[in-house]
């Protein structure tokens, strides 16, 4: 059985913490991945065939970019929890753990025999976390949920739409990622309390909570402005350039003066109908003088390249940025100089996977924390560590109570 002492290091404060992680998808796995990066031993307990998020992998039970970002530094064991032998394996894992995380639909984990009461009967001081879409109680608790569902429900699709094209989904899974951070934070706080008090706890963590925080700024604006979003400055948005698009903003009269200077003090920009600049604020769609000024600025920005404008606006202390896609962002000279992304070799994937560093903790290629296991890659080794003999392990595999990873094959 892995050691569970209190030893900590400066960089790896969760050293000695054992996490039994039944979560699948994105929010739960990414939260426990962060625990692993900061030193915890995270045992990912997957169903036969692996986490459902592995389905698009090149090989059965293999990796994708999403499973790499969610499982780096973990160990994987595949267990059939519907079998008694499989359930006994999980009970043995739970008895030696400090943290238990699950993300089943409310009620399912109880039917499998691992409710909070059942787990605390085995391990009274455990930190137990349930990660779900809408929570464990309430009229929507049983609804299936994922990031886009919560984007729609919480208002994010509406607030990120425009008057031109209406509500739209952000493909960057902001709800899942925020829920992962909240889950990691809650687990970290619970472990801090456990070290000082010796007590475990139950955590009910939801994508709903994450979506509420993501929508909070827009909610406050609507409450303060009669149900509408607050008026934006006239020059605050995306503009085409000679070779692309960029974002630029002039928030007040002082910035507007600097903005005009950056544009070469075109005399059309100081017409009486555009004064004072701060009075032109208007909700979308902009109308009247506000729309006219935006159109004039748009015309001027078409005269130079994005790179030229970015350099010019930065020299005048105007907030701006090129509108990149994700690949262009990763290849930005500033990002490359900072070493923000590590290129990590992963089992079951033909090319390196870029992963950004965590706060204060670089992820280094070739280290155990930089590798995401195939489904069941550690099944036999973990069973041996938890006291199973070679004969018992063979029986568990033969009966389907557990399974091991399939060796990756080259993609055709």
ZAMARGU-4260 file (C-alpha; in steps of 0.2 Angstrom, whole numbers, plus 5000, padded with zeros to 4 digits):
<rodrens>
0) 5000/5000/5000 | 5007/5017/4996 | 5014/5028/5010 | 5002/5040/5017 | 5013/5051/5029
5) 5013/5069/5031 | 5030/5073/5022 | 5028/5088/5011 | 5040/5097/5000 | 5040/5115/4995
10) 5035/5111/4977 | 5024/5096/4980 | 5014/5100/4996 | 5002/5085/4993 | 5016/5072/4994
15) 5009/5057/5004 | 4991/5061/5000 | 4982/5046/4991 | 4967/5050/4980 | 4955/5038/4973
20) 4948/5046/4958 | 4932/5039/4950 | 4928/5055/4940 | 4926/5055/4921 | 4925/5068/4908
25) 4934/5085/4911 | 4930/5094/4928 | 4934/5081/4940 | 4949/5073/4931 | 4957/5090/4929
30) 4955/5094/4947 | 4963/5078/4952 | 4977/5080/4939 | 4981/5096/4948 | 4982/5087/4965
35) 4994/5074/4956 | 5005/5088/4949 | 5007/5095/4967 | 5013/5078/4973 | 4997/5068/4977
40) 4996/5049/4972 | 4981/5049/4961 | 4973/5032/4957 | 4962/5034/4942 | 4948/5021/4944
45) 4941/5018/4926 | 4927/5006/4920 | 4933/4992/4908 | 4938/5001/4892 | 4942/5017/4901
50) 4935/5034/4904 | 4921/5038/4891 | 4932/5053/4886 | 4945/5041/4878 | 4932/5035/4865
55) 4940/5046/4851 | 4958/5039/4855 | 4968/5030/4841 | 4968/5014/4851 | 4956/5007/4864
60) 4959/5015/4881 | 4971/5027/4873 | 4974/5045/4875 | 4968/5061/4867 | 4973/5079/4870
65) 4959/5081/4883 | 4963/5065/4892 | 4982/5070/4893 | 4977/5086/4901 | 4966/5078/4913
70) 4976/5063/4918 | 4995/5068/4919 | 5004/5061/4934 | 4990/5048/4938 | 4990/5029/4939
75) 4976/5020/4930 | 4967/5004/4935 | 4951/4998/4926 | 4938/4990/4938 | 4921/4983/4935
80) 4912/4990/4950 | 4896/4980/4946 | 4905/4964/4950 | 4908/4960/4968 | 4926/4956/4965
85) 4929/4973/4957 | 4919/4982/4971 | 4931/4973/4984 | 4946/4980/4974 | 4939/4998/4976
90) 4935/4995/4995 | 4954/4991/4997 | 4959/5006/4988 | 4947/5017/4998 | 4953/5011/5015
95) 4971/5018/5012 | 4966/5034/5004 | 4964/5052/5010 | 4952/5058/4996 | 4938/5050/4986
100) 4931/5059/4970 | 4916/5054/4959 | 4906/5061/4945 | 4892/5049/4943 | 4874/5055/4941
105) 4867/5058/4958 | 4862/5042/4966 | 4872/5030/4955 | 4888/5029/4966 | 4876/5024/4980
110) 4869/5010/4970 | 4887/5004/4967 | 4890/5003/4985 | 4901/5019/4988 | 4890/5032/4994
115) 4897/5044/5007 | 4890/5034/5021 | 4897/5018/5014 | 4915/5026/5011 | 4916/5034/5028
120) 4911/5017/5036 | 4928/5011/5028 | 4938/5027/5031 | 4930/5039/5043 | 4942/5053/5039
125) 4941/5053/5021 | 4938/5069/5010 | 4924/5064/4999 | 4919/5075/4983 | 4905/5073/4971
130) 4906/5083/4955 | 4890/5084/4945 | 4881/5096/4933 | 4867/5103/4944 | 4871/5096/4961
135) 4865/5081/4972 | 4848/5089/4976 | 4834/5100/4968 | 4823/5098/4953 | 4837/5097/4940
140) 4848/5085/4950 | 4845/5070/4938 | 4847/5080/4922 | 4862/5075/4911 | 4874/5089/4909
145) 4890/5095/4901 | 4898/5112/4898 | 4887/5118/4884 | 4871/5114/4894 | 4877/5125/4908
150) 4883/5138/4896 | 4865/5139/4889 | 4856/5137/4906 | 4867/5150/4915 | 4866/5164/4902
155) 4883/5162/4895 | 4878/5159/4877 | 4867/5174/4878 | 4880/5186/4886 | 4894/5180/4874
160) 4883/5182/4858 | 4881/5199/4849 | 4866/5208/4842 | 4872/5202/4825 | 4872/5183/4827
165) 4863/5180/4844 | 4868/5167/4857 | 4883/5156/4854 | 4893/5142/4862 | 4911/5145/4868
170) 4920/5129/4862 | 4934/5132/4875 | 4924/5123/4889 | 4925/5137/4901 | 4912/5129/4913
175) 4921/5113/4914 | 4938/5122/4917 | 4931/5133/4930 | 4923/5119/4939 | 4940/5110/4939
180) 4948/5125/4947 | 4934/5126/4960 | 4935/5107/4964 | 4954/5108/4966 | 4952/5123/4977
185) 4939/5115/4988 | 4949/5099/4989 | 4965/5109/4994 | 4955/5118/5007 | 4948/5102/5014
190) 4965/5093/5014 | 4972/5109/5023 | 4959/5107/5036 | 4961/5088/5038 | 4980/5091/5042
195) 4976/5102/5056 | 4960/5094/5062 | 4961/5076/5057 | 4943/5078/5050 | 4937/5073/5033
200) 4922/5081/5024 | 4909/5079/5010 | 4910/5091/4995 | 4896/5094/4983 | 4904/5102/4968
205) 4894/5107/4952 | 4896/5114/4935 | 4881/5125/4940 | 4892/5134/4953 | 4906/5137/4940
210) 4894/5144/4927 | 4886/5156/4940 | 4903/5163/4943 | 4907/5165/4925 | 4891/5174/4922
215) 4892/5185/4937 | 4899/5201/4929 | 4885/5201/4916 | 4872/5197/4929 | 4878/5212/4940
220) 4878/5224/4925 | 4860/5219/4920 | 4854/5221/4938 | 4862/5239/4938 | 4856/5244/4921
225) 4838/5239/4920 | 4840/5222/4913 | 4853/5227/4900 | 4872/5226/4899 | 4881/5241/4904
230) 4885/5253/4889 | 4902/5250/4882 | 4915/5263/4876 | 4912/5267/4858 | 4930/5260/4853
235) 4930/5244/4862 | 4930/5228/4851 | 4936/5219/4836 | 4942/5228/4820 | 4949/5222/4803
240) 4966/5227/4798 | 4975/5226/4781 | 4979/5208/4785 | 4969/5202/4799 | 4959/5207/4814
245) 4963/5214/4831 | 4955/5220/4847 | 4957/5238/4853 | 4950/5248/4867 | 4949/5267/4872
250) 4940/5267/4889 | 4939/5286/4893 | 4944/5303/4886 | 4962/5301/4891 | 4964/5285/4881
255) 4954/5292/4867 | 4967/5306/4865 | 4981/5294/4865 | 4971/5283/4852 | 4969/5298/4841
260) 4987/5302/4842 | 4991/5284/4837 | 4980/5286/4822 | 4989/5301/4816 | 4977/5314/4823
265) 4965/5313/4809 | 4955/5329/4809 | 4939/5319/4807 | 4941/5311/4824 | 4939/5328/4833
270) 4923/5334/4825 | 4910/5342/4837 | 4898/5327/4836 | 4911/5316/4844 | 4914/5327/4859
275) 4916/5322/4873 | 4921/5305/4869 | 4914/5298/4885 | 4896/5304/4881 | 4896/5292/4866
280) 4894/5277/4876 | 4880/5266/4869 | 4873/5249/4871 | 4875/5237/4855 | 4870/5240/4842
285) 4879/5257/4842 | 4869/5271/4834 | 4871/5289/4829 | 4887/5297/4832 | 4894/5282/4841
290) 4891/5271/4825 | 4898/5284/4814 | 4914/5285/4824 | 4916/5267/4825 | 4915/5266/4806
295) 4928/5280/4804 | 4940/5271/4815 | 4937/5254/4806 | 4941/5263/4789 | 4957/5270/4796
300) 4963/5253/4804 | 4961/5245/4787 | 4976/5255/4781 | 4990/5245/4791 | 4994/5227/4796
305) 4989/5220/4813 | 5007/5219/4818 | 5010/5238/4814 | 4995/5243/4823 | 4999/5233/4838
310) 5016/5240/4839 | 5009/5258/4837 | 4995/5256/4850 | 5007/5248/4863 | 5019/5263/4861
315) 5004/5275/4865 | 4999/5264/4880 | 4982/5258/4871 | 4976/5241/4876 | 4976/5230/4860
320) 4980/5213/4854 | 4980/5203/4838 | 4965/5191/4837 | 4974/5174/4836 | 4968/5157/4835
325) 4975/5144/4847 | 4990/5138/4836 | 4995/5156/4833 | 4994/5160/4851 | 5005/5145/4856
330) 5018/5151/4843 | 5018/5169/4848 | 5037/5174/4852 | 5032/5180/4869 | 5023/5164/4874
335) 5038/5154/4867 | 5051/5164/4876 | 5041/5162/4893 | 5041/5143/4889 | 5023/5143/4893
340) 5019/5126/4884 | 5029/5110/4887 | 5028/5098/4872 | 5025/5081/4881 | 5027/5064/4873
345) 5012/5053/4877 | 5008/5034/4876 | 4996/5031/4862 | 4998/5048/4853 | 5010/5050/4838
350) 5015/5068/4841 | 5020/5078/4857 | 5005/5086/4866 | 5007/5104/4871 | 5002/5108/4889
355) 5004/5124/4898 | 5013/5126/4915 | 5003/5126/4931 | 5005/5141/4944 | 5023/5140/4950
360) 5026/5122/4944 | 5033/5118/4926 | 5029/5102/4919 | 5044/5093/4913 | 5045/5081/4898
365) 5051/5063/4904 | 5045/5065/4922 | 5031/5054/4929 | 5020/5069/4932 | 5021/5073/4913
370) 5013/5057/4907 | 4995/5052/4906 | 4993/5033/4907 | 4983/5022/4896 | 4967/5015/4903
375) 4972/5001/4915 | 4991/5004/4913 | 4994/5002/4931 | 4981/4989/4936 | 4993/4974/4939
380) 5006/4985/4948 | 4993/4993/4959 | 4984/4977/4964 | 5001/4970/4969 | 5005/4985/4980
385) 4988/4983/4988 | 4992/4965/4993 | 4985/4954/4979 | 4995/4939/4974 | 5000/4935/4956
390) 4987/4921/4956 | 4973/4933/4963 | 4977/4946/4950 | 4976/4933/4936 | 4959/4928/4943
395) 4953/4946/4944 | 4958/4948/4926 | 4951/4932/4920 | 4934/4935/4928 | 4933/4953/4920
400) 4933/4961/4938 | 4948/4971/4932 | 4957/4974/4915 | 4974/4980/4909 | 4979/4992/4895
405) 4980/4986/4877 | 4997/4989/4870 | 4996/5004/4858 | 4997/5001/4840 | 5003/5012/4826
410) 4989/5022/4818 | 4985/5018/4800
</rodrens>
